[in-house]
Amino acid sequence: MKGNDALDWITDPSMLNHFYSSWSGGMGTFVQRTAGLGAKVATGKTDEIEVGDVPFLRSLLYTPREQSSMARTKAKWYNYKEEMEQTIANNDKLKSKNVPTMKRIENAAALEKFEGSAEQRKVNIIKNAEKRMRHWNTMRKKWADDKKQVDFANKNIEMIMQEAVEDLDKIE
């Protein structure tokens, strides 16, 4: 027998939690966590208590979650990539052979200066990471119907991005 869709939607526990959290804000979240902590203590489930369940202590002993950490890594990756795009474009122009002889000599000198520089190391890290990511993007498209394989490809892309950001941070 089919129930009332609106009533089902409104009484869904996740929706009730959403409405409560939206309406009560940070104070409501504090009360909810405190009540949850009290319930765990009262029922003897003290082994299930985590640092994040204890008000104030969670602020002192905060460690970033993997997702927020990955979001920061992605932001840094795209910042580095944007920063290096102009350098890559300029470097490609310096390699052009369709310029007058004097300009080719100037370009060769500029290329010589670029070789071995911190900028070149950054460009190499980004190009290498992008090449490896393209491989996993291709595999992700090939496996589009298999969620586990797509997740595997995404994890590899994130790992490559994280390694590249770590290497780029060392150069700064």
ROKOL-519369 format. One record per residue (C-alpha): x, y, z. Coordinates in steps of 0.02 Angstrom, whole numbers, padded with zeros to 5 digits, always signed. Example, Ala and Ser with C-alpha at 12.3 -4.5 7.8 and 13.67 -1.06 7.14 Angstrom:
REM ROKOL-519369
+00615-00225+00390+00684-00053+00357
//
This chain:
REM ROKOL-519369
+00000+00000+00000+00068+00168-00050+00081+00299+00086+00066+00486+00078+00222+00548-00015+00223+00718+00071+00204+00640+00244+00340+00512+00205+00455+00650+00147+00424+00762+00297+00442+00621+00426+00600+00548+00348+00732+00550+00488+00863+00628+00377+00742+00766+00326+00695+00798+00508+00880+00809+00551+00907+00929+00406+00762+01041+00459+00821+01040+00640+01001+01080+00592+00947+01218+00472+00829+01297+00597+00939+01282+00752+01110+01318+00674+01271+01297+00773+01185+01298+00943+01071+01156+00889+01220+01056+00827+01306+01084+00995+01150+01024+01088+01132+00875+00971+01314+00821+00997+01302+00846+01185+01141+00743+01193+01222+00607+01086+01372+00603+01202+01256+00590+01354+01160+00448+01271+01320+00351+01237+01377+00372+01418+01204+00326+01488+01191+00168+01382+01369+00114+01424+01434+00134+01247+01587+00232+01303+01698+00135+01183+01603+00218+01039+01645+00395+01098+01761+00487+00980+01852+00652+01000+01726+00733+00881+01584+00688+01001+01653+00788+01148+01612+00975+01144+01761+01092+01162+01883+00945+01157+01843+00922+00973+01898+01102+00941+02062+01079+01033+02108+00913+00952+02040+00949+00779+02116+00854+00634+02056+00891+00457+01949+00759+00376+02014+00675+00220+01882+00758+00111+01922+00935+00170+02106+00896+00152+02077+00836-00027+01977+00994-00064+02127+01098-00008+02243+00991-00114+02132+01015-00267+02126+01203-00239+02316+01210-00225+02335+01101-00381+02226+01215-00487+02314+01369-00419+02484+01297-00463+02420+01243-00634+02346+01415-00672+02508+01498-00614+02612+01388-00730+02499+01398-00885+02575+01564-00937+02750+01497-00907+02711+01345-01015+02640+01455-01154+02792+01570-01148+02909+01420-01150+02821+01348-01303+02838+01516-01393+03025+01518-01356+03043+01351-01447+02963+01419-01606+03075+01415-01759+02963+01528-01863+03047+01688-01803+03191+01794-01869+03368+01740-01827+03401+01873-01695+03239+01828-01606+03288+01643-01611+03454+01688-01526+03360+01786-01391+03239+01642-01369+03382+01517-01354+03459+01625-01216+03293+01635-01125+03271+01446-01142+03446+01420-01072+03400+01528-00922+03238+01430-00900+03326+01260-00903+03359+01197-00727+03260+01337-00645+03127+01314-00512+02997+01364-00642+03052+01224-00757+03041+01097-00615+02864+01156-00578+02816+01143-00762+02888+00967-00772+02794+00910-00616+02630+00979-00685+02654+00905-00859+02701+00735-00787+02551+00735-00668+02433+00787-00808+02497+00646-00918+02467+00519-00780+02295+00592-00743+02246+00583-00928+02278+00395-00920+02160+00375-00772+02030+00490-00852+02032+00376-01005+02012+00223-00895+01871+00308-00798+01777+00340-00961+01807+00161-01016+01739+00095-00850+01593+00217-00839+01469+00079-00799+01570+00004-00655+01560+00116-00501+01703+00025-00411+01820+00049-00558+01770+00232-00577+01803+00259-00391+01971+00172-00411+02017+00287-00555+01961+00440-00456+02068+00387-00307+02219+00369-00422+02190+00541-00497+02177+00616-00323+02336+00525-00269+02431+00592-00421+02366+00767-00385+02417+00753-00202+02593+00692-00246+02614+00834-00371+02557+00966-00245+02677+00896-00115+02820+00906-00242+02769+01082-00294+02762+01138-00112+02942+01081-00089+02999+01194-00230+02916+01351-00158
//
